Amino acid sequence: MATVGGVSQVAGNANSLEMENLARFAVDEHNKKENAMLEFNKVVNVKQQVVAGTIYYITLEAMDGDKMKIYEAKVWEKPWMNFKELQDFKFIGDAPAACTATA
């Protein structure tokens, strides 16, 4: 259980369907706001902060053209109000070479 107001690691379910859906939402909202063409790849890490709802800090990989890059999205969610808002979306860096290798 998260401490109210404190930021904590989301243990065990960082790659859950719920977190993936929030990450996809963040990429889609960023694309709309910035007229970008990022393509979601995967969730790397998730932290959460319990406020009036929950703020998720989602580190994710997305394709930008032909390069895999790392971004951090800040998503505020109040599920009982069917409310979701992208508050911040920023470039962190290029993904490690191992992440961009094709199988």
Rosetta blueprint (number, residue, H / E / L):
1 M L
2 A L
3 T L
4 V E
5 G L
6 G L
7 V E
8 S E
9 Q E
10 V L
11 A L
12 G L
13 N L
14 A L
15 N L
16 S L
17 L H
18 E H
19 M H
20 E H
21 N H
22 L H
23 A H
24 R H
25 F H
26 A H
27 V H
28 D H
29 E H
30 H H
31 N H
32 K H
33 K H
34 E H
35 N L
36 A L
37 M L
38 L L
39 E E
40 F E
41 N E
42 K E
43 V E
44 V E
45 N E
46 V E
47 K E
48 Q E
49 Q E
50 V E
51 V L
52 A L
53 G L
54 T E
55 I E
56 Y E
57 Y E
58 I E
59 T E
60 L E
61 E E
62 A E
63 M E
64 D E
65 G L
66 D L
67 K E
68 M E
69 K E
70 I E
71 Y E
72 E E
73 A E
74 K E
75 V E
76 W E
77 E E
78 K E
79 P H
80 W H
81 M H
82 N L
83 F E
84 K E
85 E E
86 L E
87 Q E
88 D E
89 F E
90 K E
91 F E
92 I E
93 G E
94 D E
95 A L
96 P L
97 A H
98 A H
99 C H
100 T H
101 A L
102 T L
103 A L
